[in-house]
Every structure is written in C-alpha cells, then in structure tokens.
Amino acid sequence: MGPSVYAGLGLLVLSGIVVALTTMGGGRDRAGDLSADPGTVLSRSPGLRGIFEVLSSRMDAHLAGAERQRKLSQALENAGSALRSGEWATMVVLAVIGALIVGLVFSGFVGGFLAAVATWLIFRWRLKRGVEKRRELFAEQLPESLQIMAGSLRSGMSLLQSMETLSKESQSPSAEEFKRVMAENRLGRDLNESMRDMAERLESEDFVWVVGAVEINREVGGDLAEILDRVGNTVRQRERVRGQARALSAEGRMSGYTLLALPPIAFVAIGFTNPSYVELMTGTVPGVLLLFVTILMMLIGTVWMRSLIKAEL
C-alpha cells in the first residue's frame, strides 16, 4: 500500500477520535476558575489531563474579552456542551497539529494540509450540528411543553409556577432552557425579556409566538391556557408539515450524501489498487491543482444541493 492509503486510513481514524472528543465534556463546570495558576491546575490534575488544563487556561487568557470568545461560548452553550471556549479551541489546535503531522509523515505537504483542513472542518461541522440538533429537539418538544403549561394553568397555578413545573417534568433541552428563565427571573430579570432571549437563542419562530401570547395576556388579560392550547395546536400542525417535507426530501438528501462521499471513497480505493496513480495526484503540481479544484467544486456542489433540498417553512 502506498503512503496515500495510510494517510487516508489515518484521516478516518482521526475523524473518529475528533468526533469522540467533541462529544465529551459532561460533568464539567462551565464557570470554572480561569484565573487559576497553571502550576496549581497541573498539581490538581497530573499527567496529560493536567497539561490539557494548563493549555486551556492559557487559551482562555488569550481569548479573554475577544468577540470570537463570546460567539464561541454562545455556540458551545447552544450545542449543550460543557466545554469552555478555551478547552474547545485547545482541542481544535491539538487535533489540527496532530493531523498535520500525520499527513506530512505519510503523504507529504499536500496530505498534511488536507488532513489539517479536514480536521478543522470536522470540528466546525460537529459544533454546528450540535447547535442544530438541540434546536430541533426543542422544536419537537414545544407542543408537549405548551400542553403541560396549559394544564398547569387550568389547575390553578400561576404562569411562573407552570414554568417551574415544566422545567422539572420536561426533557432536555426544554428543561434546561426553562430552568435558565426561572433562574434569571429570581435574579430580578423581567420574564418577557428572558423568554425573548430564549427564543432568539434557540432561533425558534414558534416560541416567538408563545412569547407574544404571554406578553399580550399579561397586558390585557384573558384565558392564557386556551391561548397556549391554540398556539400548541398550530405548532403541532407546523411540525407535522415539517416532517412531511423531510420525508419527501429524504431521497434528495441521500443522493447528495452519496455523491459527496463517492470521490474520497474512490480516492482511497484507488490508493489500494493503484498507488502510483494516486501519487501522480499528490506528487505533481498539476495533480495538486486538480485536487484543489476538485475540493472547491465539491464544496460548491454541496451548497447547491443543500439549497435544492432544504424546505423553508
């Protein structure tokens, strides 16, 4: 087997490690002391974990106050990750450096560059997918959440009490988001403002309707339970239409995934059967240019196919 084959296999293994690393982080406190002395951190966590903590602390100090830290922290929070921005950035840097070294050893400069870019893209995709999945889960749980709130209001509870009940009985991420709203309310923040921020954070148009219904009810009065029932029925119908759209576009999505996966799979397969052919692509200037053109065309095709199969509701 040629060097390109080993590089391809190394990329596959590295991709699995990266995905596993980006899903870890449970049980950590996001509000950890970022100003702790690196030596103290290392003494508390000896070995590789201690080194990682030191690097994360340095990265946090480097990113402190920067706009990119705020955006990264917000994205990690929206994805439900317990990692701090410094920890995530350190993990990315270490993984990219590792991929670059593996690629340089087995496939030269081109292989190292492609491995590093692929690793970075995998991290970005995993974070973005985590945010999207959490928002999708919230949208699926919203009709049931509104039903719980309406039932609590009918039983004589106030709006705050019904939200407290919802935060205890619902599942993640709804429970976490409503707990956050209740915590902000206890600290003196206006309920409507907290709910509007929640809708903006989750990018939920359906929950914007709920916020509007609550605001109108608090100003002019009325039967909030009945209003929430109607909003819940509307949201449920919209979710059913979304499900139908996803089912109708499933064939297009599968075709897109297949077309996107064929070139790299074919590249690795040819590396097994005819290594010299692959070496012409990675060891010559025209071959390298063709690889870059191929990657660019695949990216354009991916964006194009996503726009064709994405249903806006």
Phi, psi and omega in degrees: 000142181278171180300326181297327179294314178299322178296318178298315178296321178298322177295319179297315179296317180297323178298317177298319179295319181297314180298320179295319180294321182288345177267354181274178177119358179293148177085356178271148177271120181293339182264036180294162183283107182280346182265009181296147180292132182304324179295322178294318178299317181295324179289329178286327184231083184290163176084204184297323179298321178295318178298318179297321179295319179298313179297321179295319178297318177297318180294320177299318179296324180291324183271352187304129177081352182279151180296325180293331176292319179298316180294319180293317178298320179295319179295317178296320178294317179294333178277355181077020181271144177270002180285143171279164181299321178295322178295315180296315181296320177297318179299319179296313182299314181296318181293319179295318178297317178299317179295321178298317180295315179300315180295320179296322182292315189264338186217015175078195186297316182298314179297319178295318179296314180296321179296318180295316179295318179298319179296316179298317180294325179295317178298313181297318180295319182295320179293315180296320179294325177297319178295314181296320181295320180295320178293322178295320178297318179297318180297322179291327182275346187300314179303316178294323178297318178294325178295319177296317179297316180297318178296321178294321179295322179293332180280001176105002180281156173279174180298316180295320179293322178293324177290325176296318177297318179297320181295337180268329187261339182276172181260171176289140009266356182300316181300316182295318182292317180289328174297322179294318178299317180294321179296318178295323179295322178294333179276001175103002180280147180295138183296316180299320179294319178296320180290323177296318177297323178297316178295321179291321181295321181269355181050047182254108177294325179296319181288336174299322177297319179298315180299316178299319179296319180294317181297316179296318180296322181289338181270316187247350180084189182121181181271096183294327180298318179294320179297316180295325176298316180293317177298319179298320178296320178296316179297320180296320178294319178296321179294324178294320177296320177299318178298320177295320179295319178296322179293320180290331181264006182297320181296319178295320178295317180296321177297319179296316178298319181296314180295326180288327184275338184299311182302309179294324177296317178295324179297314179292320180296318178293328176299327176288314188276326183216077183301327182295328179294319179291323179297331175294331180280329184258345185252001179235154181296313177300322179295318179296319178298320178295322178297316179295319178297320179298315179297318179298316179294325177294320178296316178298316179297323179296314178298320181295313180295323178297321179292331181284323186261355181277126180260123178266120181240000000 
